[in-house]
Amino acid sequence: MWDQLYAGLLGGMRDQPRTMVLVTAGVALVVVGLSWLWRPARNVITIVHEAGHALVAVLAGRRLAGIRLHSDTSGLTLTRGKPYGPGMVCTGLAGYIAPSLLGLGFAALLGAGRVTGLLVACGILLFGVLIQVRNVFGIFSVLATGAVLIAVSRWAPVEVQAPFAHLITWFLLLGGLRSVGELQTKRRRGRARDSDADQLARLTGTPGGFWVAAFLMINLGCLVLAVGWLLA
């Protein structure tokens, strides 16, 4: 009976793309909203967050020294270069907006019907992070995420791959917003003195709250654009 219901749900989503988009959005919202689901899933956001730091650091001419991912879902990207200047500012800015920007890019791919391209992009990102990770938990986290991606890409039918790709996209967009909210909560409690926002404040002389607001506005903008593309 459950197999028939599951097949019917997938068939209905295939026949009605908008239904699939809304269902996967709802599932992502539940994952992001419930703490016991969000806690393990947040490791994916951390991977993308640190990948954003690393990519922008390299593009800004800094030398990448490694990435560390921790079991408390925090992370650290180590780079070498001048401890000030535009390169450091861009590197600091990239982390909290990386999940939403990636989600926006994935929404564009899905809008063009490129589910396979999205899955390949995920694989490239995970491989790039894996070769830079410098701690055991980080390696485990990336490999576990990659195993799920490979399983879906390799063995799942198209009827599963498409909802999975949409779920990833929604999760990045919504998870990016929640991570900014968590940042501000920690700052308000005095537990994030070395956060990206506070490091940017020291680099630029602009209050940390300004950078939190900037993260939030960029991520909200990505969500609004993505919703339009996904529901078009």
N, C-alpha and C positions, 0 to 999 in steps of 0.2 A: 504493500500500500504506500509506504513512504517513498519507495523508488518511483512509483507512478506520480505521486504528488511532486517530487523533485523534478522529474522529467517534464511534467506539465508546467511547472514554474519556469524552467529554463526555456521551454518552447514558447511560452507566452512572452518572455522577455526578448526572445529572438525576433518574434513577430512584431513586437511593439517596442522599438528601441527606447522610446521615452520612458516606458515603464521600467526597463532595465536600468536606465540612468537613475531614476528616482529610487528604485529599490536598493541599488548599490550605495547611493548617497545616504539612505537611511541606515544601512548596515554600518557604514563608516562613521556616521554620527553616533551610533550606539557604542562602537569601539572607542571613539575619542571621548565620549561622555562618561562611560563607566570606568571608574578608577582601576578595578581589577582586570579589565581588558586593556586599558590604556597603558598600564605599567609595562607589561612585556612588549606591547606593540610600539611603545615610544622608542625602543632601541632602533627601529627603522628611521624615525625622525632624526635621531642622533647621528646615525650613519650619514644621512643626507646633509645634515647640519655641518658635520666635520668635513665632508666632501666639498661643500661650498667654500669653507675656509681654505682648504687645500688648493682647490682649483684657482680661486682668485689670487691666492698668494703666489702661485707659480706664474700666472698671467701678469702679475704686478712686478715680476722680476725677483721675488724672494726665493730662497732655497727651502724646499720642504724637507724637514727632518723626521717626520713620522706622525702617525695618528694613534691616539689611545682612546679606547672605548671602555667604559666602566659599567659594572653591574648595577649601579644606581641610576643608569641611563644618562649619566653625564659623559662628556668627552673632552678631548684636548688635541689640538693640532699644533705641532711644534714647527716653527719656521725660523730661518736665519736671515738676517739682513738688518737694515737700520730700524731701531725701535721707535721710529716716528715717521711722519710723512704720508703722502697719499696712498702708498702701497699698504701701509699698516691700517689706515682708515678703511680702505676698500676690503681688506682681509677681514677686519673686525665686523664690518657691515654685512658680509656675505652669509654668515651662519644662520641667523634667524629668518632670513628671507629665502634661503635655498630651498626648503621643502615646498613652499608655495610657488616659487618660480618654476621648480621642476614640475609641480602639479599642473601649472599653467601650460608648460610645454607639452606635457602628456595629454592635456585636454585638446590642444591643437592637433596632436597626432590622432587622437580618437575621432575628432571632428572630421579628419580626412580619411577615416577608416583604416588607420595603420596600427592595428593591434600588435602585429608581429614586431613592428618597429619600436613600439613602446617596450615590449618585453626584452628586445635586444638592448635597448638603451639602459634598462635596469641592470642587465647582465654586465655591460661595460662599466657602469658606475660601481657595481659591487666588486668587480675585478680590480678596478683602479684603487679602491679603498683597501682591499685585501693586501695588495703588495706594499702598502704603506703602514699597515697596522703594526704596532710594536708591543702588544701585550696579548696574553693568552685569551682573556675574555673577549677582547676585540676580534681576534681571529675566529673564535667560536660564534660570536654574534653575526659576523659577516657570512660565515659558512652556513649557519642555520638559515639565514635569510635567503642565501643563494640556493640552498637545497629546495626550499619551497618554490622558488622561481623556476628552477630547472624541472621540478616535477610537473608543474602546471604547463610549462612551455613544451616539454617533451611528450607527456603522456595524456594531458587533458584534451578533450575535443574543443573545437572552436566555440561551442555553446557554453563552455566553462571559461575559456581564455578571455573572451570579451567581457563578461561580468567581472572577472578577476582584474583585468586591466582598468576597468572603471573604478573598482574598489580601491586599487592602489592610488589612482588619481585623486579620488575624493578624500582618501585618508591623508595624503600629503597636504592637500589644501586645508582641510579642517584641523589636522594635527599641527600644522604650522601656526595656526591661530592660537590653539590651546597652549603651545609651548611659549608663545609671547606672553600670554596671560599668566602662566606659571612664573616666568621671569619677573614680571612686575610684582607678583605676590611675594616672591623671595626678596626682592629689593625692598619692599615695604617693611618686611620683617628684619631687615639688616643682614640677610644671609647670602647676599650675592654681590659683595664688594668688588669682586674681580670678574663680574659678568661682562659680556661683550658690550653692553650698553655703558657700563661704568668705565671700561677701558677706552671706549670711544670718547667718553666725556673727558677723560684725562688727556687724550690725544688732541682733542679739538677745542677744549674749553667750553663746549656746549653741554648743558645738563643731561644726565643720563636719561631723565624722563623724556627728553626730546627724542632720543634714539629709540626708546621703547615705542613711542608714538609713531615714529617713522617705520619701524618694523611692522606695527599693527596696520598702518594705512597701506603699505605696500602689499601685505598679505591679504587684506580685505579687497584691494583692487584686483589682485590675482583671482580671488574667489569669484568676484562679480563677473570678470571677463570669462572665466572658465565655465560658469553656469550658463552664460549665453552660448558659448560654443558647444557645450555638451547637450544642451536642450534644443539646439537649432535643428 
